[in-house]
Amino acid sequence: MYTKTVELLEVAPRDGLQNEKTLISTEAKLALIARAIAAGARRIEVTSFVNPRAVPQMADADAVAAGLPQREDVTYIGLVMNQRGAERALATGRIDQLGAVAVATDRFAIANQNQTSDGSVEAARAIIAQAQGAGRTAQVTIAAAFGCPFEGEVGQERVLAMAAALAEAGPVEIGLADTIGVANPAHVGQLVGRVRNLIAPIPVRVHFHNTRGTGLANVWEAVTAGARTIDASIGGLGGCPFAPGASGNVASEDVVYMLERAGIGTGMDLAALVDTSHWLGTIMDRTLPGMVARAPVFPKAS
């Protein structure tokens, strides 16, 4: 039996844009965030506080944070990989929640953040404690939870062990990320269900890329298995600079269309998301991969 409501966490300003070669202006990023809020998003991953040499698109993280609208009802999330990034994010005074990352394999962890998988777990635990010490909250994502671009298959027991260690630090949620879009619904249902039972009452969030066309099916299976928050990106933008072959996230408008049509509330305005997807396509100067924004409106207004 699936839930009647699901939270959508909008990741377009960070994960959606981070792999784009054309640098997007701070003003356009802030306009995207404002549009996401107007469409109903109440948790938004707005930027990442990482080395700009590694991810040039995020070089304006401090400027983006400074320009965020003052909203008591919106949680702004900043991705951080280490203590220095956490310090930067907290120093802005505008980031409500830190997003930490632990990676399920050594080779990807070294490529992504220059440490082993176990080292990434310890770093994430330290970031969670750092946020809590500053009176903020933190969430954590287990990257490559369903498969690694370098090591291939990732065992469920490894992900469960990581989730247990991370849960001890007290994050507000633990996310499972299909970083390179290799997950299938059966795997998703099994892993989400097992992690959910292991870490309860901490909720499970999921993050899917649509690299092989299974993204929406995986979202549905995750929801039926008990995931309560879905990462999604307006227009289906996204990718990871350190994960060869990673392509776009599931599109926010596609996820909202599917869930709302199935009777699962998201609190999102589909028409506003579609309009924003079209606008974002003009910023990126191409048609974005999301499907609903390219299809006729259904059902048509009476």
Summary of the structure (lengths in Angstrom):
residues: 302
radius of gyration: 17.6
end to end distance: 32.2
largest distance: 56.7
contacts: 1115
relative contact order: 0.15
helix: 43%
strand: 18%
